[in-house]
């Protein structure tokens, strides 16, 4: 039961970053493509929350509750690296 509660809480994490993601979209999206980019972003946040909750529930079932934090840390580091590269590339293209 605790693993499922932790997985549900893990699924809520991406929604905290939505305002900052929207600022980046508004700044770096091509003119006229903001609405499409916003819809892709919201869809990715929603699916990430659902898949993340289910995935971390599976991780907790097989590997134990402490492994959720390790898996989460690794995934967040990968996400940070990719996001920084995408934003840096978009900044270069925008100028």
SELOLUM-647532 format. One record per residue: residue number from 0; x, y, z of N, C-alpha, C, CB in turn. Coordinates in steps of 0.05 Angstrom, whole numbers, plus 32768, in hexadecimal, padded with zeros to 4 digits. Glycine has a CB too. Layout:
<atoms>
ATOM  resi    nX    nY    nZ   caX   caY   caZ    cX    cY    cZ   cbX   cbY   cbZ
ATOM   NUM     X     Y     Z     X     Y     Z     X     Y     Z     X     Y     Z
...
</atoms>
This chain:
<atoms>
ATOM  resi    nX    nY    nZ   caX   caY   caZ    cX    cY    cZ   cbX   cbY   cbZ
ATOM     0  8010  7FE8  8000  8000  8000  8000  8011  8019  8000  7FED  8000  8018
ATOM     1  8027  8019  8010  8038  8030  8011  8046  8035  7FF6  804E  802D  8027
ATOM     2  804C  8020  7FE7  8059  8023  7FCD  8046  8031  7FBA  8062  8008  7FC2
ATOM     3  802D  802A  7FBB  8019  8037  7FA9  8015  8054  7FB0  7FFE  8028  7FAB
ATOM     4  8015  805B  7FCA  8012  8077  7FD2  802B  8087  7FC9  800F  8079  7FF1
ATOM     5  8043  807B  7FCC  805B  8089  7FC3  805B  808C  7FA5  8074  8079  7FCC
ATOM     6  8051  8079  7F96  8050  807B  7F79  803C  8091  7F70  8048  8060  7F6D
ATOM     7  8026  8093  7F7F  8013  80A8  7F78  801F  80C3  7F7D  7FF9  80A4  7F89
ATOM     8  802D  80C6  7F94  803A  80DF  7F9A  8050  80E6  7F85  8046  80DF  7FB6
ATOM     9  805E  80D1  7F7C  8073  80D5  7F68  8066  80DF  7F4E  8082  80BB  7F63
ATOM    10  804F  80D6  7F47  8042  80DE  7F2F  8039  80FC  7F30  802A  80CD  7F2A
ATOM    11  8037  8107  7F48  802F  8123  7F4A  8046  8136  7F46  8023  8128  7F65
ATOM    12  805F  812C  7F47  8076  813E  7F46  8078  814E  7F2C  808F  812D  7F49
ATOM    13  8074  8142  7F14  8077  8152  7EFC  8065  816B  7EFA  8072  8141  7EE4
ATOM    14  804E  816A  7F07  803C  8181  7F05  8046  819A  7F13  8021  8179  7F11
ATOM    15  8059  8197  7F25  8064  81AF  7F32  8074  81C0  7F1F  8076  81A6  7F4A
ATOM    16  807E  81B4  7F0A  8090  81C2  7EF8  8081  81CE  7EE0  80A5  81AF  7EEE
ATOM    17  8067  81CB  7EDF  8058  81D4  7EC8  805B  81F2  7EC3  803A  81CE  7ECB
ATOM    18  8059  8204  7ED7  805C  8220  7ED1  8077  8227  7EC5  8059  8231  7EEA
ATOM    19  808D  821B  7ECE  80A7  8221  7EC3  80A9  8216  7EA6  80BD  8216  7ED4
ATOM    20  809D  8200  7EA1  809D  81F4  7E86  808D  8207  7E73  8091  81D8  7E86
ATOM    21  8077  8212  7E7D  8067  8224  7E6C  8077  823D  7E65  804D  822A  7E79
ATOM    22  8086  8247  7E78  8097  825F  7E72  80AB  8258  7E5C  80A5  8268  7E8C
ATOM    23  80B8  8241  7E5E  80CC  8239  7E4A  80BF  8235  7E2F  80DA  8220  7E52
ATOM    24  80A7  822A  7E2F  8099  8226  7E15  8092  8241  7E08  807F  8216  7E19
ATOM    25  8088  8253  7E18  8081  826D  7E0D  809A  827C  7E03  8074  827F  7E23
ATOM    26  80B0  8278  7E10  80C8  8287  7E07  80D5  827A  7DEE  80DC  8287  7E1D
ATOM    27  80D6  825F  7DED  80E5  8252  7DD8  80D5  8245  7DC2  80F6  823E  7DE4
ATOM    28  80BA  8244  7DC4  80AA  8238  7DAF  80AA  824A  7D96  808D  8232  7DB9
ATOM    29  80AA  823F  7D7F  80A8  8250  7D67  808E  825F  7D66  80AB  823E  7D4D
ATOM    30  808E  8276  7D5A  8076  8287  7D58  8060  8277  7D4A  807C  82A1  7D4A
ATOM    31  8048  8278  7D55  8031  826A  7D4A  802F  824D  7D52  8033  826B  7D2D
ATOM    32  8043  8242  7D60  8043  8226  7D68  8040  8223  7D87  805D  8218  7D5F
ATOM    33  803A  8238  7D95  8039  8237  7DB2  8022  8224  7DBB  8034  8252  7DBE
ATOM    34  800B  8225  7DAF  7FF5  8215  7DB8  7FFA  81F7  7DB4  7FDB  821C  7DAA
ATOM    35  8007  81F0  7D9E  800D  81D4  7D99  8023  81CB  7DAD  8018  81D0  7D7C
ATOM    36  8036  81DC  7DB3  804B  81D5  7DC6  8040  81D2  7DE2  8061  81EA  7DC5
ATOM    37  802D  81E4  7DE9  8020  81E2  7E03  8010  81C8  7E06  800D  81F9  7E08
ATOM    38  8003  81C0  7DF0  7FF3  81A7  7DF2  8005  818F  7DF4  7FE1  81A4  7DD9
ATOM    39  801B  818E  7DE5  802E  8178  7DE8  803A  8177  7E04  8045  817B  7DD4
ATOM    40  8040  818E  7E0F  804B  8190  7E2A  8037  8185  7E3F  8053  81AC  7E31
ATOM    41  801E  818E  7E3D  800A  8184  7E50  8005  8167  7E4E  7FF0  8194  7E4D
ATOM    42  8005  815D  7E35  8001  8140  7E31  8019  8130  7E3C  7FFE  813A  7E12
ATOM    43  8031  813A  7E38  8048  812D  7E43  8048  812D  7E62  8062  813A  7E39
ATOM    44  8040  8143  7E6E  803E  8144  7E8B  802A  8131  7E96  8037  8160  7E94
ATOM    45  8013  812F  7E89  7FFE  811D  7E91  8006  8100  7E8E  7FE4  8122  7E81
ATOM    46  8011  80F9  7E77  801A  80DD  7E73  8032  80D6  7E85  8021  80D9  7E56
ATOM    47  8044  80EA  7E89  805A  80E5  7E9B  8051  80DF  7EB7  806D  80FC  7E9A
ATOM    48  803D  80EE  7EC0  8032  80E9  7EDB  8026  80CD  7EDD  801D  80FE  7EE2
ATOM    49  8017  80C5  7EC9  800A  80AB  7ECA  801F  8094  7EC8  7FF6  80A8  7EB4
ATOM    50  8030  8096  7EB4  8044  8081  7EAF  8058  8080  7EC6  8053  8085  7E94
ATOM    51  805F  8098  7ED0  8072  8099  7EE7  8066  808C  7F00  8078  80B6  7EED
ATOM    52  804D  8090  7F05  8040  8084  7F1C  803F  8065  7F19  8023  808E  7F1F
ATOM    53  8038  805C  7F02  8037  803F  7EFE  8053  8033  7EFE  8029  8039  7EE3
ATOM    54  8066  8041  7EF1  8081  8037  7EF0  808E  8035  7F0B  8092  8048  7EDE
ATOM    55  808A  804A  7F1B  8096  8049  7F36  8088  8036  7F49  8095  8065  7F42
ATOM    56  806E  8030  7F43  8060  801B  7F52  806C  8000  7F4C  8043  801B  7F4B
ATOM    57  8073  7FFB  7F33  8080  7FE2  7F2B  809C  7FE1  7F38  8082  7FE0  7F0C
ATOM    58  80AB  7FF7  7F37  80C6  7FF7  7F43  80C4  7FF1  7F61  80D3  8013  7F3F
ATOM    59  80B0  7FFD  7F6E  80AD  7FF8  7F8B  80A5  7FDB  7F90  8097  800A  7F97
ATOM    60  8095  7FCF  7F7E  808D  7FB3  7F82  80A4  7FA0  7F80  8077  7FAC  7F6E
ATOM    61  80B5  7FA5  7F6C  80CB  7F92  7F67  80E5  7F98  7F77  80D1  7F92  7F4A
ATOM    62  80EB  7FB1  7F7A  8105  7FB9  7F86  8103  7FC5  7FA2  8113  7FCB  7F74
ATOM    63  80EB  7FCC  7FAA  80E8  7FD8  7FC5  80E5  7FF7  7FC3  8100  7FD2  7FD6
ATOM    64  80DA  8001  7FD8  80D4  801E  7FD9  80EC  8030  7FD6  80C5  8024  7FF2
ATOM    65  8103  802A  7FE2  811A  803D  7FE0  8124  8040  7FC3  8130  8033  7FF1
ATOM    66  8120  802C  7FB2  8129  802E  7F97  8119  8042  7F86  8127  8013  7F89
ATOM    67  8101  8049  7F90  80F2  805E  7F82  8102  8078  7F81  80D6  8063  7F8F
ATOM    68  810F  807F  7F98  811E  8097  7F99  8137  8097  7F87  8126  809D  7FB6
ATOM    69  8144  8080  7F86  815B  807D  7F75  8153  807F  7F57  816A  8062  7F7A
ATOM    70  813E  8070  7F4F  8134  8072  7F34  812B  808E  7F2D  811D  805E  7F2F
ATOM    71  811D  809B  7F40  8114  80B7  7F3C  812C  80CA  7F38  8103  80C0  7F53
ATOM    72  8140  80C7  7F48  8158  80D8  7F46  8165  80D5  7F2B  816B  80D3  7F5D
ATOM    73  8168  80BC  7F22  8175  80B7  7F08  8165  80C2  7EF1  8179  8098  7F04
ATOM    74  814A  80BE  7EF2  8139  80C9  7EDD  8139  80E7  7EDD  811D  80BE  7EE1
ATOM    75  8139  80F4  7EF4  813A  8111  7EF6  8154  811C  7EEB  8135  811A  7F12
ATOM    76  816A  810F  7EF1  8184  8118  7EE6  8185  8116  7EC7  819B  8107  7EF2
ATOM    77  817A  8100  7EBD  8178  80FD  7EA0  8167  8113  7E94  816E  80E1  7E98
ATOM    78  8150  8117  7EA1  813D  812C  7E97  814A  8147  7E98  8124  812B  7EA8
ATOM    79  8158  814D  7EAD  8166  8167  7EB0  817A  816B  7E99  8174  8169  7ECB
ATOM    80  818A  8156  7E94  819E  8158  7E7F  8191  815D  7E64  81AF  813E  7E7E
ATOM    81  817D  814E  7E5D  816F  8151  7E44  8162  816C  7E41  815B  813A  7E40
ATOM    82  8154  8174  7E57  8146  818E  7E56  8159  81A5  7E52  8135  8192  7E6F
ATOM    83  8170  81A4  7E60  8184  81BA  7E5D  818F  81BB  7E41  819B  81B6  7E71
ATOM    84  8193  81A4  7E35  819D  81A4  7E19  8188  81AF  7E06  81A5  8187  7E11
ATOM    85  816F  81A7  7E0A  815A  81B0  7DF8  8156  81CE  7DFB  813F  81A2  7DFE
ATOM    86  8156  81D9  7E13  8153  81F5  7E17  816B  8205  7E0C  814F  81FB  7E35
ATOM    87  8183  81FA  7E10  819A  8208  7E05  819A  8209  7DE7  81B4  81FA  7E0F
ATOM    88  8192  81F2  7DDA  8190  81F1  7DBD  817A  8204  7DB3  818A  81D5  7DB3
ATOM    89  8164  8206  7DC2  814E  8218  7DB9  8156  8235  7DBC  8135  8212  7DCA
ATOM    90  8166  823B  7DD0  816F  8257  7DD4  8182  825F  7DBD  817E  825A  7DEF
ATOM    91  8192  824C  7DB5  81A5  8252  7D9E  8195  8256  7D85  81BA  823C  7D9B
ATOM    92  8181  8245  7D80  8171  8247  7D68  815F  8261  7D67  815F  822F  7D65
ATOM    93  8156  8269  7D7F  8144  8281  7D81  8154  829A  7D7A  8138  8283  7D9D
ATOM    94  816D  829B  7D81  817D  82B4  7D7D  8187  82B6  7D61  8195  82B5  7D8F
</atoms>
